[in-house]
Amino acid sequence: MAKSITAADEHSLGGRVKAWPDRVKIFYNDVRTEMKKVTAPTLKEVQATTAVVIVTVFLFGVFFFVVDTILDRVMHYVLH
């Protein structure tokens, strides 16, 4: 019987307010546990991913320049 009263109390506003400090403690403990698993990338990894991003941006820039030029010439042809 006590469990059913407690379960019903958790769904009420008062029950949620009472449970808030415990939920915050659990949340911060979970965050602390997960942050212990996080590792910073090495300098070599950062340099490699930076190079990939720079090359990809350059290739997309060239691609969109070519597509824009083609569409510009097609529209110029169609409209004139």
C-alpha positions, 0 to 999 in steps of 0.5 A: 500500500505504501508503494502505491501512495508513493507512486501516486505522490510522484505524479503530483506537483508536491511529489515532483518538487520533493523529488527534484533535489534527488533527481538533480544529484542523480543527473550530476552523478551521471554527468560526472561519470560520463565526463570521465569517459571523455578524452581530448583528441590528439594534435595529430587527430585535430590536424587530420580532421582540420585538413579534411574540413578544409579540403571538403570546403574547397571542393564544395566551393568549386562544385557550387561555382561550376554549377552556378556558372552553368545555371547562369549561362543557361538562364542567360541563354533562355532569357535572351 
